[in-house]
Amino acid sequence: MIYAAIVFLPALGALIAGFFGRLLGVRASELTTTSLLIVSCILSWIVFWRMGFQHETDSITVLRWITSGELDVSWAFKVDTLTAVMFVVVTTVSALVHVYSIGYMSEDPSRTRFFSYLSGFTFSMLMLVASDNLLQMFFGWEGVGLFSYLLIGFWYQKESANAAAIKAFIVNRVGDFGFALGIFGLFAIFRTINMDALFSAAPTMAGQTFLFLGYEVDILTTLCLLLFMGAMGKSAQFLLHTWLPDAMEGPTPVSALIHAATMVTAGVFMVARLSPLFEQAPIALGFVTLVGSFTAFFAATIAVCQNDIKRVIAYSTCSQLGYMFAACGLGAFSMGIFHLFCHAFFKSLLFLCAGSVKHALHEEQDMRKMGGLATKMPITWLMMIAGGLALSGFGIPHIGGFAGFYSKDAIIVASYAKETYYQYSFWLLLFGAFLTAVYIWRLILMTFHGKTRIDPSDYRKTHESPFVMTIPLMCLGVGAAFAGVLGIYAFIGEGANAFWNNALIQNIEVELYQASHHDLPEWVHWSTFTAMALGTFMPFLFYVIAPGLPALTARIFRPIYLFLLNKWYIDELYNFIFVRPTFWIANVLWKVGDVGIINGLIDGTAAGVYRVTNRVVKLQTGYIYHYAFAMLIGVALILSWFMIMGGAR
């Protein structure tokens, strides 16, 4: 029952707020959905303790779903350590976001609908992570896609919000097409989509081939690449990343929930959950590492030049998801989940701090119009610094630091410990760590320090957010500071084997962690510290010591600056390759096909027939004497015909 409560309490809150919100009122809807999420959060921590430290595991069938031939699927929960970790991440962040939203959305007339969407999204994510078969996972997968569409386009009066919601929906459909093909392929090969059965049978298919698109290819490599295509779309990896920055059009609590701790991490969770399949496909794992490493570097380069406070954090999310995939590709799935766990706290914190700033500045998002807010918003400033320290990986090797120091730096060092092929990954991830420190401290300095660029009358009115918003910030700040030091022993340290012994993650490669901490050159450990230190120093040099340097650098390196400012022109490239041809084809079908052929030929012919018959119909007046007169004329014409024809004979 406890698992069902965790999953279905948010669904209950969504239904109550959605169908009875107007009857109950706004305050009752807010309190109902938030209270149910808090209960779900408490239960999740209880399950986390039982699964991780008492090494229990459960599989519960709720009800039968589909039975058709060899396809036998039930609604069922597979709860192990991996599920428990995701329960904690999803419900904790969602509960805090619900509390925060009570203050942030206090003036929005549609907040009942907003809270219903938030809870519905949380339910879909919980269903995804608790599933024990791929069809149920796909249900949750598409559920979070639906609710993300509704939340991103929540302010549907804004054209930009509608466009962002549609873009997110379409780009995710591209990835989901690959995910669906992967599921179909698994059923075609294994005749089941139940995870335990798939994992048991996977080794028998290692090295086997089949015919796909006319080519003889490795079965598990092909299917894992198709599954990873879905992960690339959901987790905004390179080429399928374009929806995530535009999704910032939604309310800021949406960004904290969807784009820090839940929906975007679904792809990482899926790869980790299906690790027994990926481990039988080393080429697919190598591709995962290459894509993740490049995304970590690529997104960080864009974040350095963005001026929208939420877009900087959005591109940071793309980058950090790349670190998680890089770890999974290395075979160190628990490292990827550890970074997912830590990232949920500090990235949610950064998004909510950005929301606090926006709330104080009447929805202003341009950092060039901020500055000097540290004294006006001391709690938000301190929490933003805590999040920045965690994201940049602040810490000293062999001593300790903030959350990102333990999770992100472990991935970078492990990428060096892997075989030579992955040196590509090490250098990209290391340079990404340098850029991470650059963009987050640039954000903090432009927003909170220096001379204010806010209108004087507005600046005098600026004040700290209410406690209902700052309390969640402080809770997440604790996680940003201590999640790493408290979790490293269990996730990837000496206790990892015991902590994960009931999970579907196999071969956690604790030896990789041990090797990366004992058998590598000392400079490798200090390389991450050096990257963080240099990346932290650069913004202080540019925005505090010599504030004229940013403009000078932009002028000297203008082509590179414009390239990064315009996000590598990938949106423009997609617009040229896909969007414009699609609109051109649509216009041809509309003007030539619809207007010219259908309206002109078919409808025109019908209109001509109608005009003729309409004149005939007008003879029907309804008067009997008119009909009698017409009959008399007809009889006269018939008689005349016979008389003429008879006379002619």
C-alpha positions in Angstrom: 0.0 0.0 0.0 2.8 2.4 0.7 4.0 2.3 -2.9 0.5 2.9 -4.2 0.2 5.8 -1.9 3.4 7.4 -3.1 2.4 7.1 -6.7 -1.3 7.8 -6.5 -1.5 10.6 -3.9 -0.3 13.2 -6.4 -2.8 11.8 -8.9 -5.6 12.3 -6.3 -4.4 15.9 -5.8 -4.4 16.5 -9.5 -8.0 15.2 -9.9 -9.3 17.2 -6.9 -7.7 20.5 -8.0 -8.6 19.9 -11.7 -12.3 18.9 -11.4 -13.3 20.4 -8.1 -10.9 23.4 -7.8 -13.6 26.0 -8.6 -15.9 24.5 -6.1 -13.3 24.2 -3.3 -11.6 27.5 -4.0 -8.0 28.4 -4.7 -6.6 28.1 -1.2 -8.1 24.7 -0.6 -6.8 23.4 -3.9 -3.3 24.6 -3.1 -3.3 23.1 0.4 -4.8 19.8 -0.8 -2.2 19.2 -3.6 0.7 20.4 -1.5 -0.3 18.3 1.5 -0.7 15.2 -0.5 2.8 15.7 -2.1 4.3 16.2 1.3 2.8 12.9 2.5 4.1 11.2 -0.6 7.5 12.7 0.1 7.6 11.4 3.6 6.6 7.9 2.5 9.3 8.1 -0.2 12.1 8.7 2.4 10.8 5.8 4.4 11.0 3.5 1.3 14.5 4.9 0.6 15.7 3.9 4.0 14.2 0.4 3.7 15.5 -0.2 0.2 18.9 1.3 0.6 19.9 0.3 4.1 17.7 -2.7 4.8 18.2 -4.1 1.3 14.6 -4.9 0.6 13.0 -5.1 -2.8 9.3 -5.5 -3.8 7.3 -6.3 -6.9 3.6 -5.6 -6.6 1.0 -6.2 -9.3 -1.8 -3.6 -9.1 -4.0 -5.1 -11.9 -3.8 -6.9 -15.2 -3.7 -4.6 -18.2 -3.2 -6.2 -21.6 -3.3 -9.9 -22.6 -3.0 -10.5 -26.3 -1.2 -13.5 -27.6 2.3 -13.5 -26.2 1.9 -9.9 -24.9 1.1 -10.0 -21.2 1.3 -6.7 -19.4 0.1 -5.7 -15.9 0.1 -2.4 -14.0 2.9 -3.3 -11.5 5.5 -1.6 -9.3 9.1 -2.7 -9.3 10.6 -1.1 -6.2 14.3 -1.4 -5.5 17.1 1.0 -4.6 17.0 2.8 -7.9 13.3 3.3 -7.7 13.6 4.5 -4.1 16.3 7.1 -5.1 14.0 8.4 -7.8 11.0 8.5 -5.4 13.0 10.7 -3.1 14.3 13.0 -5.8 10.9 13.5 -7.5 8.7 13.8 -4.4 11.1 16.0 -2.5 11.6 18.5 -5.2 8.0 18.4 -6.2 6.8 19.0 -2.6 9.1 22.0 -2.2 8.1 23.4 -5.6 4.4 23.1 -4.6 5.1 25.1 -1.4 7.2 27.6 -3.3 4.4 28.0 -5.9 1.9 29.1 -3.3 3.9 32.3 -3.0 5.1 32.6 -6.5 1.7 32.1 -8.2 -0.2 34.0 -5.6 -1.5 36.6 -8.0 -2.3 34.3 -10.9 -6.0 33.7 -11.4 -5.5 30.3 -12.9 -3.3 28.8 -10.1 -5.8 26.0 -9.4 -5.2 24.7 -12.9 -1.5 25.2 -12.3 -1.4 23.0 -9.1 -3.4 20.3 -10.9 -0.9 20.2 -13.7 2.0 20.1 -11.2 0.6 17.1 -9.3 -0.4 15.3 -12.5 3.1 15.7 -13.8 4.5 14.3 -10.6 2.2 11.3 -10.8 3.3 10.5 -14.3 7.0 10.7 -13.3 6.4 8.4 -10.4 4.6 5.9 -12.6 7.5 6.0 -14.9 10.2 5.2 -12.3 8.1 2.6 -10.6 7.2 0.6 -13.7 8.3 -3.0 -14.1 7.6 -3.2 -17.8 8.4 -1.0 -20.8 4.8 -0.3 -21.7 4.0 1.1 -18.3 7.3 3.1 -18.5 6.1 4.5 -21.9 2.8 5.5 -20.3 4.6 7.6 -17.7 7.1 8.8 -20.3 4.3 10.2 -22.5 2.5 11.5 -19.4 5.3 13.7 -18.4 5.5 14.9 -22.0 1.8 15.8 -22.0 2.0 17.7 -18.6 5.2 19.4 -19.6 3.3 20.7 -22.7 0.5 22.0 -20.5 2.9 23.6 -18.0 5.3 25.2 -20.5 2.3 26.7 -22.3 0.4 27.5 -19.0 0.3 31.2 -19.9 -1.3 30.4 -23.2 -2.2 34.0 -23.8 1.5 34.5 -24.7 2.3 33.5 -28.3 5.9 32.7 -27.2 4.6 30.3 -24.5 2.5 28.4 -27.0 5.3 28.2 -29.5 7.7 26.8 -26.8 5.1 24.2 -25.7 4.6 23.0 -29.2 8.3 22.9 -29.8 8.9 20.8 -26.7 6.1 18.5 -27.7 7.3 18.0 -31.3 11.0 17.6 -30.5 10.2 15.0 -27.8 8.1 13.1 -30.3 11.1 12.7 -32.5 13.0 11.0 -29.6 9.9 9.1 -28.6 9.7 7.6 -32.0 13.0 5.9 -31.5 12.0 4.8 -28.0 8.9 3.2 -29.3 10.8 1.4 -32.1 13.2 0.1 -29.4 10.3 -1.3 -27.4 8.7 -2.9 -30.5 12.1 -4.4 -31.4 12.6 -5.8 -27.9 9.2 -7.5 -28.1 9.9 -8.8 -31.6 13.1 -10.4 -30.4 12.4 -11.5 -26.8 8.6 -11.8 -27.0 8.2 -9.9 -23.8 8.6 -6.3 -22.5 8.7 -7.2 -18.8 12.1 -6.0 -17.5 13.1 -9.0 -15.4 12.5 -11.4 -18.3 14.4 -9.1 -20.7 17.4 -8.8 -18.4 17.5 -12.6 -18.0 17.4 -13.2 -21.7 19.7 -10.4 -22.8 23.0 -12.3 -22.5 21.7 -14.9 -25.0 21.4 -12.3 -27.7 24.9 -10.8 -27.2 26.6 -10.7 -30.6 23.6 -11.9 -32.5 22.4 -10.0 -35.6 19.2 -9.3 -37.4 17.9 -7.5 -40.5 17.1 -3.8 -39.9 16.4 -1.4 -42.7 18.0 -3.7 -45.2 21.3 -4.2 -43.2 22.5 -7.0 -41.0 23.2 -5.3 -37.7 23.9 -6.3 -34.1 20.6 -6.8 -32.3 21.3 -5.3 -28.9 23.4 -2.5 -30.2 20.6 -1.4 -32.6 17.9 -1.7 -30.0 19.9 0.1 -27.3 20.6 3.0 -29.8 16.9 3.3 -30.5 16.1 3.4 -26.8 18.8 6.0 -26.3 17.3 8.1 -29.0 14.3 8.5 -26.7 16.6 9.4 -23.8 18.3 12.0 -26.0 14.9 13.7 -26.7 13.6 13.6 -23.1 17.0 14.6 -21.5 17.8 17.3 -24.1 21.0 15.9 -25.5 22.8 17.4 -28.5 20.6 17.8 -31.6 17.5 17.1 -29.6 18.2 19.8 -27.0 16.6 22.8 -28.7 13.3 22.5 -26.8 14.7 22.9 -23.3 15.9 26.6 -23.3 12.6 27.7 -25.0 10.7 25.8 -22.2 11.7 28.7 -19.9 8.6 30.4 -21.1 6.6 28.5 -18.5 6.4 29.7 -14.8 9.7 29.3 -13.0 8.5 26.6 -10.6 7.9 24.5 -13.8 11.5 24.9 -14.7 12.6 23.8 -11.3 10.4 20.7 -11.3 10.6 19.6 -15.0 14.0 20.8 -16.0 16.0 20.0 -12.9 14.8 16.9 -11.1 12.1 15.1 -13.1 11.3 15.0 -16.8 14.8 15.7 -18.1 16.3 13.1 -15.9 13.9 10.4 -17.2 16.3 9.6 -20.0 19.2 9.0 -17.5 17.0 6.9 -15.4 15.9 4.8 -18.4 19.4 4.1 -19.4 20.4 3.1 -15.8 17.3 1.0 -15.4 18.0 -0.8 -18.7 21.7 -1.2 -17.8 21.7 -5.0 -18.2 20.7 -4.5 -21.8 23.3 -1.7 -22.5 26.1 -3.7 -20.8 25.6 -6.3 -23.6 26.1 -3.6 -26.2 29.5 -1.9 -25.7 29.2 0.1 -28.9 25.9 1.6 -27.8 27.5 2.5 -24.4 30.4 4.2 -26.2 28.0 6.3 -28.2 26.2 7.3 -25.0 29.5 8.5 -23.5 30.4 10.4 -26.7 27.0 12.2 -26.9 27.0 12.9 -23.2 30.5 14.3 -23.1 30.0 16.5 -26.2 26.6 17.8 -24.8 28.3 18.7 -21.5 30.9 20.8 -23.4 28.5 22.1 -26.1 25.8 23.4 -23.7 28.3 25.0 -21.4 29.8 27.1 -24.2 26.4 28.5 -25.0 25.5 29.2 -21.3 28.6 31.4 -21.0 27.2 34.0 -23.4 23.4 34.0 -22.6 21.9 37.0 -20.8 18.5 35.5 -19.8 19.0 34.3 -16.2 16.7 31.3 -16.8 18.3 30.3 -20.1 21.7 30.2 -18.5 20.5 27.7 -16.0 18.6 25.8 -18.7 21.7 25.3 -20.8 23.5 24.3 -17.6 20.9 21.6 -17.2 21.7 20.3 -20.7 25.4 20.3 -19.8 24.9 18.5 -16.5 22.7 15.8 -18.0 25.6 15.2 -20.4 27.8 14.4 -17.4 25.2 11.8 -16.2 25.1 10.1 -19.6 28.9 10.2 -19.8 29.0 8.2 -16.6 26.4 5.7 -17.7 28.3 5.2 -21.0 31.4 4.5 -18.9 29.5 1.7 -17.3 29.4 3.6 -14.0 25.7 3.8 -13.8 25.6 4.5 -10.1 27.9 7.6 -10.7 25.3 8.9 -13.1 22.5 8.4 -10.7 24.6 10.0 -7.9 25.0 13.1 -10.0 21.3 13.0 -10.9 20.6 12.9 -7.1 22.9 15.8 -6.2 21.9 17.8 -9.3 18.3 17.7 -8.4 18.9 19.7 -5.2 21.3 22.4 -6.5 19.7 22.9 -9.9 16.2 23.2 -8.4 17.7 25.7 -6.0 19.2 27.8 -8.8 15.9 27.8 -10.7 13.9 28.8 -7.7 16.4 31.5 -6.8 16.0 32.8 -10.3 12.3 32.8 -9.8 12.7 34.7 -6.6 14.6 37.4 -8.5 12.0 37.5 -11.2 9.3 37.8 -8.6 11.0 40.8 -7.1 11.7 42.5 -10.5 8.2 42.0 -11.9 9.2 39.1 -14.3 12.4 40.7 -15.6 14.8 38.0 -16.8 17.6 40.0 -18.5 20.7 40.0 -16.3 21.9 43.2 -18.0 19.0 44.9 -16.3 19.9 43.6 -12.8 22.8 44.1 -10.4 23.1 45.2 -6.8 20.5 42.8 -5.4 22.6 41.2 -2.7 21.6 43.7 0.0 18.0 43.7 -1.2 17.5 39.9 -1.3 20.1 38.4 1.2 18.5 35.0 1.5 18.1 34.5 -2.2 21.7 35.7 -2.7 23.1 33.3 -0.1 21.1 30.4 -1.6 22.2 31.3 -5.1 25.8 31.2 -3.9 25.2 27.8 -2.3 23.8 26.5 -5.6 26.6 28.0 -7.5 29.2 26.4 -5.3 27.5 23.0 -5.7 27.2 23.4 -9.5 30.7 24.5 -10.0 32.1 21.6 -7.9 33.6 23.8 -5.2 35.9 21.7 -3.0 39.4 20.5 -2.3 40.6 17.1 -3.4 40.9 14.5 -0.6 39.2 16.9 1.8 35.7 17.7 0.7 33.3 20.2 -0.8 29.8 20.9 -2.0 27.5 18.4 -3.7 28.8 18.8 -7.2 32.4 18.3 -6.1 31.6 14.7 -5.1 29.3 13.7 -8.0 30.5 15.7 -11.0 34.2 15.5 -10.3 34.0 11.7 -9.7 32.7 11.4 -13.3 35.5 13.4 -14.7 38.2 11.5 -12.9 36.5 8.2 -13.8 36.5 9.1 -17.5 40.3 9.4 -17.2 40.6 6.1 -15.4 38.8 4.3 -18.3 40.7 3.1 -21.3 42.4 5.4 -23.8 39.3 5.7 -26.0 37.6 7.7 -23.4 40.3 10.4 -23.1 38.1 12.3 -25.5 35.5 12.3 -22.8 37.9 13.4 -20.0 39.1 16.5 -21.7 35.6 17.6 -22.9 34.2 17.1 -19.4 37.1 18.9 -17.8 36.7 21.9 -20.1 33.0 21.8 -19.4 33.7 22.0 -15.7 35.8 25.2 -16.3 33.0 26.7 -18.3 30.4 25.7 -15.6 32.2 27.8 -13.1 32.5 30.7 -15.6 28.8 30.9 -16.4 27.4 30.4 -12.9 29.6 33.0 -11.3 29.0 35.4 -14.2 25.3 34.9 -13.4 25.7 35.6 -9.7 27.9 38.7 -10.2 25.7 40.2 -12.9 22.5 39.6 -10.9 23.6 40.4 -7.3 26.7 42.5 -7.4 28.1 45.7 -8.8 26.2 48.9 -9.6 22.5 48.3 -10.1 21.1 48.7 -13.6 17.5 48.6 -12.3 15.3 51.6 -12.6 15.9 53.6 -9.3 12.2 53.7 -8.4 11.8 50.0 -8.9 15.1 49.3 -7.1 13.9 51.1 -4.0 10.8 48.8 -3.9 12.7 45.6 -4.4 12.5 43.3 -1.4 13.1 39.7 -0.4 10.5 37.1 -1.3 8.1 35.9 1.4 8.9 33.0 3.7 6.7 30.6 1.7 9.2 31.0 -1.1 12.5 31.3 0.9 11.9 28.3 3.1 12.0 25.9 0.1 15.2 27.7 -1.0 16.9 27.0 2.4 15.8 23.3 2.4 17.3 22.9 -1.1 20.4 24.8 0.0 21.0 22.2 2.7 20.8 19.5 0.0 23.2 21.5 -2.3 25.7 21.6 0.6 25.5 18.1 2.0 23.9 15.7 -0.5 27.3 14.8 -1.9 29.2 14.1 1.4 26.2 12.2 2.8 25.7 10.1 -0.4 29.1 9.3 -1.8 29.7 6.4 0.5 26.4 4.7 -0.5 26.3 5.7 -4.1 29.8 5.1 -5.4 32.1 4.6 -2.4 32.9 1.6 -0.3 29.3 1.0 0.7 28.0 1.0 -2.9 27.9 -2.8 -3.3 25.7 -3.2 -0.2 23.6 -0.1 -1.1 22.8 -1.2 -4.6 22.7 -5.0 -4.1 19.0 -5.2 -4.7 18.8 -2.9 -7.7 18.6 -3.8 -11.4 21.9 -2.0 -11.9 24.6 -4.6 -12.3 28.3 -4.3 -12.3 28.3 -0.9 -10.7 32.1 -0.8 -11.2 33.1 0.3 -7.7 36.6 -0.8 -8.8 36.5 2.1 -11.3 35.9 4.5 -8.5 38.6 2.9 -6.4 41.0 3.0 -9.3 40.2 6.7 -10.0 41.0 7.5 -6.4 44.1 5.5 -5.8 45.8 4.5 -9.0 45.8 7.7 -11.0 48.4 10.5 -11.2 47.8 13.2 -8.6 47.4 15.9 -11.3 44.2 14.2 -12.5 42.5 14.8 -9.1 43.7 18.4 -9.0 42.7 19.1 -12.6 39.1 19.4 -11.6 40.0 21.8 -8.8 42.1 23.9 -11.2 39.3 24.0 -13.7 36.9 25.2 -11.0 39.3 27.8 -9.6 40.2 29.3 -13.0 36.5 29.3 -14.0 35.6 31.1 -10.8 38.4 33.7 -11.2 37.4 34.6 -14.8 34.1 36.2 -14.0 35.6 38.2 -11.1 38.3 39.5 -13.5 35.7 40.4 -16.1 32.9 41.8 -14.0 34.6 43.1 -10.8 38.3 43.8 -11.4 38.1 45.0 -15.0 34.4 45.5 -15.9 35.3 46.8 -19.4 36.7 43.4 -20.5 33.4 41.7 -21.5 32.6 44.3 -24.1 36.3 44.4 -25.3 36.4 40.6 -25.6 33.1 40.5 -27.5 34.5 43.0 -30.0 37.8 41.2 -30.5 36.3 37.8 -30.8 33.0 38.9 -32.4 32.5 35.9 -34.7 33.0 33.4 -31.8 30.8 35.6 -29.5 28.0 35.7 -32.1 28.3 32.0 -32.7 27.9 31.2 -29.0 25.3 33.9 -28.4 23.2 32.5 -31.2 23.5 28.9 -29.8 25.7 27.6 -32.6 22.9 28.6 -35.0 21.3 25.2 -34.6 17.8 26.6 -34.3 18.5 28.6 -37.6 19.8 25.4 -39.2 16.7 23.4 -38.2 14.5 26.3 -39.4 16.2 26.1 -42.8 16.2 22.3 -43.1 12.9 21.4 -41.5 10.6 24.3 -40.7 10.7 26.3 -43.9 10.3 23.3 -46.2 7.4 22.0 -44.0 5.7 25.4 -44.2 6.3 25.6 -48.0 4.7 22.1 -48.5 1.8 23.1 -46.2 1.2 26.3 -48.2 1.3 24.3 -51.5 -1.2 21.8 -50.2 -3.4 24.6 -48.8 -3.4 27.0 -51.8 -3.1 24.5 -54.7 -4.6 21.4 -53.2 -7.3 22.8 -50.9 -8.2 26.2 -52.4 -7.4 25.4 -56.1 -8.4 21.8 -56.5 -10.9 21.0 -53.7 -12.6 24.4 -53.5 -12.2 25.3 -57.2 -12.9 22.0 -59.0 -14.8 19.8 -56.6 -16.6 22.5 -54.6 -17.0 24.6 -57.8 -18.8 21.8 -59.6 -21.0 21.2 -56.6 -21.8 24.9 -56.4 -22.8 24.9 -60.1 -25.1 21.9 -59.5 -26.5 23.6 -56.5 -27.3 26.8 -58.4 -29.3 24.9 -61.0 -31.2 22.8 -58.6 -31.8 25.8 -56.4 -33.7 27.5 -59.2 -35.7 24.3 -59.8 -36.4 24.1 -56.1 -37.9 27.6 -56.2 -40.8 26.2 -58.3 -42.0 24.4 -55.2 -44.2 27.1 -53.7 -46.4 24.9 -51.5 -49.7 26.1 -53.2 -52.0 23.4 -54.6 -53.4 25.5 -57.4 -49.8 26.2 -58.7 -49.2 22.4 -58.8 -52.6 21.9 -60.5 -51.7 24.5 -63.1 -48.3 22.9 -63.7 -50.0 19.5 -64.2 -52.5 21.0 -66.6 -49.6 22.5 -68.7 -47.9 19.1 -68.6 -51.0 17.3 -69.8 -51.5 19.9 -72.6 -47.9 19.4 -73.7 -48.2 15.6 -73.7 -51.5 15.7 -75.8 -50.0 18.2 -78.2 -47.0 15.8 -78.7 -49.2 12.8 -79.5 -51.4 14.9 -81.8 -48.4 16.2 -83.7 -46.7 12.8 -83.9 -50.0 11.2 -85.0 -50.6 13.7 -87.7 -47.1 13.3 -89.0 -47.8 9.6 -89.6 
